[in-house]
Amino acid sequence: MRSDLTSMTAVLEGFTSRKSTSDGLAAERRPVPFPNAVPVEPAVQTDDLRPVHDLRDTLQRRRSTLQYAPQPVRTGVILSLLTEALLRDRDDWGLDAAAGALEGFVFAFRSEGAAPGLYRVTAEGSWHLAGLDALGPVENLGVQREFSTAAGIVAVYANLDRADTWAGSHGYRVSAGRVAMATYDLNLRIQALGLVGTLFGGFIPSSVHRLVHSDGASRHSLLATTYACPPPN
Ligand SMILES: Cc1cc2nc3c(=O)[nH]c(=O)nc-3n(C[C@H](O)[C@H](O)[C@H](O)COP(=O)(O)O)c2cc1C
C-alpha cells in the first residue's frame, strides 16, 4: 500500500517557518522555580557508572520492554547519567541561551542510595523536589500502567516558549530533536550498565502538572524513558 504523503509534506514544510507563533517575548518569562528544592550531590562510585557492555554490544542487545525486576536502582547513577546527557546537549548544540535549556525530571519509584520521589536535573545540577507520597498512585500518572512498574521514569522537558521566540516552528523541531538525542543518550547509557529502559511519550500532562509546574510552553515534556533492573530470564 502506498501512502499519500501530501498532508505530511505540508506539516514538515510548516516546521521550516522561523516566524514566532507567539508574542516573541519569552525572555521576559521564566518556567516556575522550585524554591524548596534540596540540592543533591550525585555522589556515585565510579564502579556504578562503568559500562558492562561496549557500544556495539549495547546496540545489539538493546530492546524496549514492559517487564521489569522489582529491585530498586541507584538513583545517583540516573542523576549522574542525566546530568551528563544534558551537559552534552548544552555543549553540542550551544542553544541554551537562545532557545532555552532542557530539564529532566526523575520519578524515582524504587530507589537505592537516595530517597525515592521526584528529582529535577539540569546541566547545572540535581535537586530533590518531593517524596514518593507526593506522587500519589504512580500507576495513574501515565496511560500505560506497565511503565509505572519500572524502578523509575525520566521525563525530558524543553522550553518551547523560548524555542518559538528564537525560531518559530523550526525552534519546536530543534527542541524535539534535542530532547530525542538527550533521551536516547540516557537510555543507551542505562542499557550499557546492564539495566533496561523503554522510550515512551511521557506522562499525562495534567497528572504531573502540579508536581513539575509544566505549563505546556515554558516547560513542556517531549519524551521519557523508563529505567529498571532487567527481569529474570
Ligand atoms: C518517540 C517515541 C515514543 C514512544 N512512545 C511509546 C509509548 O507511549 N508506548 C509504547 O509502548 N511504546 C512507545 N514507543 C515505542 C518503544 O519505545 C519502542 O521504540 C518500540 O516498541 C520498538 O522496540 P525496540 O525499541 O525494542 O526496537 C515510543 C517510541 C518512540 C521513538
The ligand as an SDF file (V2000), in Angstrom:
LIG
                    3D

 31 33  0  0  0  0  0  0  0  0999 V2000
    9.1010    8.9870   20.3860 C   0  0  0  0  0  0  0  0  0  0  0  0
    8.6820    7.5940   20.8140 C   0  0  0  0  0  0  0  0  0  0  0  0
    7.5720    7.4490   21.6430 C   0  0  0  0  0  0  0  0  0  0  0  0
    7.1450    6.1750   22.0040 C   0  0  0  0  0  0  0  0  0  0  0  0
    6.0630    6.0310   22.8290 N   0  0  0  0  0  0  0  0  0  0  0  0
    5.6600    4.7870   23.1960 C   0  0  0  0  0  0  0  0  0  0  0  0
    4.5470    4.6080   24.0700 C   0  0  0  0  0  0  0  0  0  0  0  0
    3.9430    5.5840   24.5190 O   0  0  0  0  0  0  0  0  0  0  0  0
    4.1950    3.3580   24.3950 N   0  0  0  0  0  0  0  0  0  0  0  0
    4.8670    2.2640   23.9010 C   0  0  0  0  0  0  0  0  0  0  0  0
    4.5050    1.1310   24.2080 O   0  0  0  0  0  0  0  0  0  0  0  0
    5.9090    2.4030   23.0700 N   0  0  0  0  0  0  0  0  0  0  0  0
    6.3400    3.6350   22.7210 C   0  0  0  0  0  0  0  0  0  0  0  0
    7.4070    3.7860   21.8800 N   0  0  0  0  0  0  0  0  0  0  0  0
    7.9950    2.5890   21.2520 C   0  0  0  0  0  0  0  0  0  0  0  0
    9.0050    1.8290   22.0700 C   0  0  0  0  0  0  0  0  0  0  0  0
    9.7730    2.6340   22.9160 O   0  0  0  0  0  0  0  0  0  0  0  0
    9.9750    1.0930   21.1210 C   0  0  0  0  0  0  0  0  0  0  0  0
   10.7340    2.0370   20.4280 O   0  0  0  0  0  0  0  0  0  0  0  0
    9.2820    0.1880   20.1550 C   0  0  0  0  0  0  0  0  0  0  0  0
    8.4780   -0.7030   20.8560 O   0  0  0  0  0  0  0  0  0  0  0  0
   10.3210   -0.5680   19.2830 C   0  0  0  0  0  0  0  0  0  0  0  0
   11.0040   -1.5100   20.0600 O   0  0  0  0  0  0  0  0  0  0  0  0
   12.5970   -1.5150   20.1720 P   0  0  0  0  0  0  0  0  0  0  0  0
   12.9770   -0.1800   20.8150 O   0  0  0  0  0  0  0  0  0  0  0  0
   12.9280   -2.6910   21.0460 O   0  0  0  0  0  0  0  0  0  0  0  0
   13.1920   -1.6130   18.8110 O   0  0  0  0  0  0  0  0  0  0  0  0
    7.8500    5.0500   21.5280 C   0  0  0  0  0  0  0  0  0  0  0  0
    8.9710    5.2120   20.7190 C   0  0  0  0  0  0  0  0  0  0  0  0
    9.4000    6.4770   20.3690 C   0  0  0  0  0  0  0  0  0  0  0  0
   10.6220    6.6100   19.4900 C   0  0  0  0  0  0  0  0  0  0  0  0
  1  2  1  0
  2  3  1  0
  2 30  2  0
  3  4  2  0
  4  5  1  0
  4 28  1  0
  5  6  2  0
  6  7  1  0
  6 13  1  0
  7  8  2  0
  7  9  1  0
  9 10  1  0
 10 11  2  0
 10 12  1  0
 12 13  2  0
 13 14  1  0
 14 15  1  0
 14 28  1  0
 15 16  1  0
 16 17  1  0
 16 18  1  0
 18 19  1  0
 18 20  1  0
 20 21  1  0
 20 22  1  0
 22 23  1  0
 23 24  1  0
 24 25  2  0
 24 26  1  0
 24 27  1  0
 28 29  2  0
 29 30  1  0
 30 31  1  0
M  END
$$$$
